[in-house]
Amino acid sequence: MDEETHWFGGPVGSGFVEPACFREEVDLSSSEPCQSKTAVICQAPKYFRAILDESRRFRRTRTVFTREQLKAMEDKFDQEKYLSTHGRNEFARQLKLTPLQVKTWFQNRRMKWKKEMLKKDPKAVTTRSKGRPKKDEF
């Protein structure tokens, strides 16, 4: 296996984590219900088996961001709550993340921010039915 790539295929620092238990290989020729001969899938926790089972739809694992990536995203969020498509793509490239990872992080962070604002003052954050907030709403 390439030293720069985690077991899940993501580059180092991309947020993909290789659980240590997946590295051990054991002959599982008699184990059920799994058909694989390696511990990679069969000895994985049930959650990971669901992710890795080829007969099921692929489900992405939770991304684990580095401290540097989180700091950069928090700093960017403090400057602007929404990123343009171009800005998101460029920012993702700088952080060695996918644009989808950055987009999802910003969506989740906006919801966290909104909840924090509503706790402080229930009338502080207006909710809109569709679209982005107007520039003067922030």
Summary of the structure (lengths in Angstrom):
residues: 138
radius of gyration: 20.1
end to end distance: 47.6
largest distance: 64.8
contacts: 283
relative contact order: 0.10
helix: 46%
strand: 1%
